[in-house]
Amino acid sequence: MNKQKLVLVGNGMAGVRCIEEILKYGSNTFELTIFGSESHVTYNRILLSSVLQGNTSFREITIHNYDWYMKHNIALFTGETVVKIDQEKKVIKTDHDREVIYDKLILATGSLPIVPPIPGVEKEGV
Ligand SMILES: Cc1cc2nc3c(=O)[nH]c(=O)nc-3n(C[C@H](O)[C@H](O)[C@H](O)COP(=O)(O)OP(=O)(O)OC[C@H]3O[C@@H](n4cnc5c(N)ncnc54)[C@H](O)[C@@H]3O)c2cc1C
C-alpha cells in the first residue's frame, strides 16, 4: 500500500509533538516531511533564555536530534520556509524553490508576539 504523504510546516514544539503521536499510532501510515525556517532540529523553546544566558547548551535543550528524524524516515528540511500552498494541487513551495506534494498538511508555524510601541524598539538587536 502506498503511504500517504504528510507534510508538517513548522519544526517547533507543537508540530513535532503532533508527529510523535502520529508515529505512536501509525508509524507506517505516512511518508513524513518536515520544514522548519530555523536552522536547528526541534528544541525546547521555553529553555531558550538559559542558552542565551550561557547557563545551558543548545544540545541540552534539543528535543530530538538528527538521528531521531532519520530513525523515523522523516525528511527534514531546516532553514527552509514554506512560502506557498496550492490547496487545489496539494503542493507546497519553499523559499528554496522546492515543491513537495502532500496528502495531508499540518501547519504548526507558531505565532508572532505583539511588540509594544516603545521608542527604540525598531533598532537592530532589540
Ligand atoms: C524565551 C521563551 C520562554 C518561554 N517560556 C514559556 C513558558 O514558561 N511556558 C509556556 O507555556 N510557554 C513559554 N514560551 C512559549 C512557547 O515556547 C511557545 O508557546 C511554543 O514554543 C509554541 O510552539 P509552536 O510549535 O506552536 O510554535 P514555535 O515554537 O513558534 O514553532 C513554530 C516553528 O515554525 C517555524 N515556521 C514558521 N513559519 C514557517 C514556514 N512558513 N515554513 C517553515 N517553518 C516555519 C518557525 O521558524 C518555528 O520554528 C516561551 C517562549 C520563549 C521564546
The ligand as an ORCA input file, in Angstrom:
! r2SCAN-3c Opt
* xyz 0 1
  C      12.215     32.525     25.977
  C      10.856     31.877     25.947
  C      10.293     31.390     27.125
  C       9.030     30.777     27.098
  N       8.522     30.295     28.261
  C       7.324     29.666     28.247
  C       6.787     29.084     29.442
  O       7.375     29.163     30.522
  N       5.584     28.456     29.365
  C       4.893     28.370     28.191
  O       3.812     27.773     28.175
  N       5.388     28.894     27.055
  C       6.566     29.540     27.047
  N       7.068     30.075     25.899
  C       6.270     29.968     24.671
  C       6.469     28.621     23.991
  O       7.826     28.448     23.697
  C       5.615     28.624     22.738
  O       4.275     28.733     23.099
  C       5.826     27.356     21.938
  O       7.168     27.259     21.541
  C       4.919     27.379     20.735
  O       5.216     26.232     19.970
  P       4.807     26.160     18.476
  O       5.383     24.898     17.928
  O       3.352     26.394     18.344
  O       5.466     27.428     17.787
  P       7.009     27.806     17.624
  O       7.812     27.346     18.782
  O       6.993     29.253     17.281
  O       7.439     26.926     16.363
  C       6.977     27.201     15.072
  C       8.119     26.924     14.111
  O       7.624     27.060     12.788
  C       8.606     27.706     12.006
  N       7.924     28.317     10.868
  C       7.077     29.386     10.881
  N       6.618     29.643      9.642
  C       7.200     28.707      8.825
  C       7.123     28.444      7.419
  N       6.342     29.190      6.626
  N       7.881     27.436      6.899
  C       8.652     26.662      7.717
  N       8.761     26.859      9.062
  C       8.035     27.871      9.598
  C       9.221     28.725     12.953
  O      10.501     29.116     12.498
  C       9.270     27.911     14.243
  O      10.485     27.187     14.353
  C       8.319     30.686     25.879
  C       8.886     31.188     24.700
  C      10.141     31.782     24.725
  C      10.739     32.301     23.441
*
